Amino acid sequence: MVKIVIENMAQKEVHGKAGSSALRLLHENMVDWMHACGGKGRCTTCKMIVVAGAEALSPLTDAEQRYRAKNELGKAERLACQAKISGTCHVRVPEEYKLPHLIYTE
């Protein structure tokens, strides 16, 4: 089992199967997470900030490398639809992608 801790959602923990994308794992655990392109890596709306546990994520995909080259994906940021989980990581929802109907913590 793998785990994602969402720090600015009151330390919410989601669990699931290793090898799943972060976005799939979030949705399987009923976490409403912004995404617009259907998980195909064609936008950055599912962006997450990796606070700890980056080593538990798969290497950057071609899509993520393209966004990094264009400065649209920061060094500590990953696309939830592209990053596959193999352990435990701590993430934050970026300010620009917070959903208005959810309550976020510091």
N, C-alpha and C positions, 0 to 999 in steps of 0.2 A: 504494500500500500504506500501511496505517496500522499503528500500533504502540501496545501497552499494555505498560508496564513495571510489574510488581507488586513493589514495593519490599520488602515483608516476606515474600516468597517467593524470597529470594536473587536479587533483581533479574531474575526470570523475565520474558522478553519473549515476547509473542504478536503475530502479524502477521496481517493480513487485508485484506478489501475495505472501502474507505471507504463509509460509510453504514450499516454493520452496527451493531447494538446491541453494547455492551460485553459483555453476557452471551453473546450468540451467538458473538462473536469468542473469548471465553474458552473456551467449550465446543468450538468448532471446533478449538481448539488443545489439547484434552484437559486443560484446567484444571478441576478440580472446584471449583465455586463455589456457595455456598449459594443456593438459590432455592426458594420454596414455592408460589407462585401460578401457575407456568408462564409467567412473563414478561409478565404482564398489568398490572403496576403496582398490584396490590391488597394488597401487603404490603411490608415493607421488608427482607426477608431477603437480598436480593441487593445490599444497600447496599455502596458502596465509598467510601473517602475519597480525594478527588482532591488529590494533593500538588503536582502541576505539570501544566500543559497543559490547564487548564479551557477555554481558548479552542478546543481541538480537539474539544470536545463540543457536541452540539446544545443549544439552549436548554431550560430546564426544561419538562417536560410538565405538563399539568394535574394528573396524579397526583402528581408531585413537588412541585408548588406546594401541593397540599392537605396533604401530609406536612410541608412546611416551615411552613405556617400552624399546624399542630398541634405544632410543635417536635419532630417525630419524624424529621426529616431536617435535619442541621446545614448550615451555610453551605458547608462544604467537602465535603459528602456528596452523592452522586448514586445513583440506582437503576441498577444495571448493565443491567437489562432495558429501561430507558427511554432512557438516554443513548446517542446514536449518535455514532460516532467518525469524525472527518475528518482526523486528524493523529496526533501522538504525545502521549500523556499518561502520567503516573506516578500510580499508585494504591496504596493499602494496603487490606488486609482488616481491617475493624473487629474489635476483640477479641471482641465478643459473637457474631460470625458466623464465627469460625474453626472449621474442621472438625477433629474430634479425630484423624482418621487422617492428617492432613497435618502436615508440619514447617514451621514459620514461623521467620523470622529477624527480627532487630530492624530 
